[in-house]
Amino acid sequence: MTDKIKISGVPAKWSDEEFNRRVDGWVRVYRGTEESMTMVRASLGHEFLQAVIDHAQKGYTISPSKRIMHAPLDYSVFMIKPVEQQQVDIDRIKAEQKQKYVADLEAERARYQEQLRQQLIQAQEDKDRRAAEQAKAKQLAAIEKQVQECYAPLEIPE
């Protein structure tokens, strides 16, 4: 016989606190990686400086955490995206995290539903088995009664 299935608890529901915790975590990851930056690269020094100036005019700032490369024919620097572009990326992160959170909630709900389904099937099978056992016991008792009624008790002389 298998172990008896028993559900405990309920599936999680939407929580703004949990959603914001997930989003905040990914926003921190975003801001700490090169995803919030763009690389400005040129092969000549004056082209590189002009590219940096052009990006700075668009709102980009030089990243203090990344190295500026000054190698011959290879000039590069990471520049942090402007706030408006970062907000677009953060909005995308929120949408992605919402999809993932909803998928997690739906998966957990489906798992609870399947567990309940199995619990109800198991309970019905147990009920049917007990009913069948009782019916069989009742039939055997009726048969035994017929057998006893059919023959008189054995009389043994003393």
Phi, psi and omega in degrees: 000143181278163177294147180286129181276133179218123179276138173230137180084186179226156178294152180295150176248169179303133177227120178300324180297314179294317179299313180295325177297316179296314181297313181301320178298316180286330176293321176298317177299314180302313183289337181268000182240177180286355178295333178271009184231170171226147180266130174256125185220142175207160182268338179245147184301314183290327175295319179298311180299319179295319178296319178296316179298315179300315179293320179298323178293334178275357178108000178286149175231152181289134181285124179285346183266355181247151181283143173265126182268129177232055179267156178302126180062020177211092178250130179205155178204147172270133178239136181286135182296155175295159183304320182297318178290323177296321180296322176299315179296319180294322176297322177295318178299317178300316180297317179297315181293325178296315178300315180295318181294316178298318178298319178297316180296317180294321179295318179294320178297316179297321178296317178295320179297317179295320179296318178295318178303313180295322178297316181292321177297315180298318180296318180294319178297320177297317180296315179296320180296316179296319179296319179294320178296319179293319179296317179297317179297322179294317178298316180296323178294320178294319178295317179298321179296316179298319180297317181292326180286333185290323183244139178285157180297148181290127179253121180247125178288154182265000000 
